[in-house]
Amino acid sequence: MQKSVALFLNGSRPKSMPDILQYDIVCATDGAYDFLKKNNIRPNFISGDLDSLQHLPADIKVVHTPDQNFTDFDKIVNILFEQKYTDIDVYGASGGEQDHFLGNIHTAIYWKEKVNLTFFDAYGFYFVAKPYTKIHDCLGKTISLVPFSEVTNITTSGLQYALAQEDLVFGKRIGTRNKANHDTVEISFDTGDLLIFVYH
């Protein structure tokens, strides 16, 4: 059984905290540590270049990763991967400065073959899709398909506006604000990087 991780980044804070007990470990970049501390959550470790911490906690493992060629998010995902954690729920990746958000999407695409990253925010969740993706508990929810490279031969089921072996290309055609008319949505495609947003 794969172990699961709750990872907190220094973006917009969750409106309600997830059930931390469902995770095997909890970790955070240094910028998110104060948020966890205020919510009485003790992470297993924190990591980053430590530029966001005024005081290092004495009772929590701190992994200093000063390499400025990578973001703190990149570096903590690498740490988790080396420890064989591959199912990671990410909180705090959205909001704030938009280049940070796009940088987080870059990281998700970079790691898509090795790690399952699911991002949660106040509106729902999003992730980089596998070539065949099935999503449950979708009825009535808004589903958006956003390509980050040309995504070819997309076919969907369970959406109000279906795609049948069609292509999506950023800057030409994307698939935002669709509606799920079934509880299960299935999406398949041949090539490309596709981000799926599921809104409440």
N, C-alpha and C positions, 0 to 999 in steps of 0.2 A: 504493500500500500504506500503510495507516494505521500510524503509529508507536505503540509500546507503552511504557507507563510503569510502573515500580515505585515506589509511594508508601508511605512508612513514617510511621505515626502513633504517638503516645505511649501506646498501650494495651499489652495483653499481647504479649510478644515471641514471635516464631515459635520453635517448638521446633527446627526445622531451617531454615536459610536457603534461600530460593529461588535458582534459578540466575540470578544477576544478569546474566550475559552474554546472556540471551535478550531483554533489554529494551534499548530505544534510549536511555532515560535513567533515572536513579534520582534520586529527590528525597525530602525528608523535612520534616516540621514540626520546629520547633526542639527540641521535647521528645524527639524520636526520634534526634537527631543523635549523642548519646553512644553509643547502642546500635550504630549503624552504625560509628562510630569503633572501638569495641571489637572489631568483627568485620572490621576492615580493609576496610571498604567506603567509598569516597569518592563521595558524592553529587554530581550535577551542580549542585544548588543546595539550600539549605534556606530555609524561610520561616516566618514567624510573628510574634507580638508580641515575641519574644525574651525572654520572662520566664523561660524554662527554661534559658537558656544562661548559664553563668558567664563563659565566655570565647568571643568570636567567633573562628571559624577565619579565619586570614588568607589561606588558599589556596583557599577555597571561596566561591562566590557566595552572598551572603546577601540575601534580599529581606525587608525589614522591612514588616510589614503590621499596624499598630497598631490598626486599626478594631475596637473591641470590640462592634460590632453584629453581627459575624460570627465564627464559630469559625475557628481556624487551618486546619481541614480545608476549610471553605467557601472560604477565601481562596486556598489553594494549588490547589484544583480550578479556581477562576476563572483563576488564572495559567496553568495548563496549557491550559485551554480557549482562552484568548486566544492561546496559542502553537500552537493547532490540534492539540493532543493530545487524543484522545477515547477511547482504550482504556487504562484505568488499573486496575492490580491494586493493591489496598490491603492492607497488612499492619499489624497493631497497632490495628485499629479496635474489637476486642472486648476484654472484660475491663476491669479497673479499675472506676472509678465508673460506675454504670449510667446516670446521666444523660448521661455522655459517649457511651456506646454508642447511646442513643436519639437523641442529637444527631447522631451520624454517620449513623443511618438517615434522619433528617430531611433531611440533606444529600443522601443518595443519591436520595431521592424528589424533592427539589427539582431535581436535575440530570438526572433520568432521560431527558428528551427530548433532551438535548444530549451526554451523556457516558455511556460504558459503564463502570460501576464494578463490579468484582468483588472481594469481600472474602474474604481467606484467614485462617484461624486454625488452632489445633491440631486441630480436629475436622473440618474440611472447608472448604467455601466457601459463600458466599451472595451474593445480588444481587437487585435489583428487576427483576421480570420484564417483558418486552415482552408485548403482547397475544397474540403467538404465540411460544412459546419451545420450543426443542428442546435437550435436554441429552444428551450422549453419555457412554459408559463408566459407566453407572449400576447395572448388575446387582448386586443384593444390598445396595445402599446405602440408607440411610434418607433419605427426602425429606420435608421439611415445607413446607407452604404456609401462610403467615401473612399475612392481609390487614391493611393499615393504613388502609384505607377500605373501604367495601362493594365487593366484587369480584363482578361479575355474570357469570352464564352460563359458568361454568368447565367445561371438558371436558378430561379427561386420558386419556392412553394410556401403557402401560408401567408402571403402578403396581398394586400388589396390590389396593388399594381405589380403584376408579376413580370419578371424578366425571363426570356427564353433564348438562351444562347446568344446573349448580347454583350457588348463591351462597354466598360466605363473608363473614362480618361479624365483626370483632373484638368480643369480648364476648358473642357469640351462638354462632358456629360457626367454627372454624378447622380446618386440615387438617394436624395435626402427626403425626410418627412413622409415616408411610406407608413402604412398602417398594417398591423398584423390582424388578419381576420380568422386565424386559427391559433390554437394554443401552442402548436409547434411550428416553427419556421425552419426551413431547410434552404441552404444556399450552397451552390457549388460553382466552381470556376476552374479554368485551366492554369493561367499564369497571372502573376502580379501581386501587389500588396494592397489588401482591402481591409479598411477599418470599419467595424460594425459598431454602431451606437444603438443602445436599447434604452429608451426613455420611459419612465413610469407613465 
